Amino acid sequence: MHEDIFLKVDNYISNLLGIEDKALTDTIRSLDDEGIPQISVSANHGKFLQVLMISCNAKRVLELGTLGGYSTIWQARALPEDGKLISLEMDPRYAAVARKNIENAGLSSKVDIRVGKALDLLPVLLAENEAPFDFIFIDADKPPYKEYFDYALKLSRPGTLIVCDNVVREAKILDPDSTDERVKGVQRLNESLKHNKQVTATIIQTVGVKEHDGMIIAVVNRTGE
């Protein structure tokens, strides 16, 4: 019963405030057409990312995990005219589909998709002396989530907002003896935040079309906080 209510309320919110246009629905359809898992954020969460970006005046965005470009489109649409989004995707086929979807949405000029393992690409961003990002969205493979977060901090500035998806995993994080590498990966990150003085962070539980999960929301502290 609860799952049915969560689904209905999520759809209610999306139909009011997170309405998908053809570019977004075409993106979702392309995942089925190409045999890509339907694990994109929900429409409601896509709009949530936009709200967070606007709240921190995000002009430069880093995304880890492009998939088919659905969340990328939501974020790129919240950028100013001179904004830039760099998205890292490990699978070349996923990246090719995402590029088509992003082009279909008219956002190619704002989005730079880089293909490869994030742990290989993130040091390159540092070596290139990329300007700090204002907003970072981590939604990639879960085992190295803490390492991704550590790199995100190196690519941030005071006030940067870092969001990590899928960190509750239907409450599987409560099992200290879990052998699931995805669960263990997010547990390591979640637990590390308790002693991380570089950020002010919390975890928000989410329910809806993506069932029971959660997001880390962390803001990089000013020096000395």
Stockholm file with secondary structure:
# STOCKHOLM 1.0

chainA/1-225         MHEDIFLKVDNYISNLLGIEDKALTDTIRSLDDEGIPQISVSANHGKFLQVLMISCNAKRVLELGTLGGYSTIWQARALPEDGKLISLEMDPRYAAVARKNIENAGLSSKVDIRVGKALDLLPVLLAENEAPFDFIFIDADKPPYKEYFDYALKLSRPGTLIVCDNVVREAKILDPDSTDERVKGVQRLNESLKHNKQVTATIIQTVGVKEHDGMIIAVVNRTGE
#=GR chainA/1-225 SS CHHHHHHHHHHHHHHHHCCCCHHHHHHHHHHHHHTCCSCCCCHHHHHHHHHHHHHTTCCEEEEECCTTSHHHHHHHTTSCTTCEEEEEESCHHHHHHHHHHHHHTTCTTTEEEEESCHHHHHHHHHHTTCCCCSEEEECSCSTTHHHHHHHHHHTCCTTCEEEEECCSTTTGGGCTTCCCHHHHHHHHHHHHGGGCTTEEEEEEEECSTTCSEEEEEEEECCTTC
#=GC SS_cons         CHHHHHHHHHHHHHHHHCCCCHHHHHHHHHHHHHTCCSCCCCHHHHHHHHHHHHHTTCCEEEEECCTTSHHHHHHHTTSCTTCEEEEEESCHHHHHHHHHHHHHTTCTTTEEEEESCHHHHHHHHHHTTCCCCSEEEECSCSTTHHHHHHHHHHTCCTTCEEEEECCSTTTGGGCTTCCCHHHHHHHHHHHHGGGCTTEEEEEEEECSTTCSEEEEEEEECCTTC
//
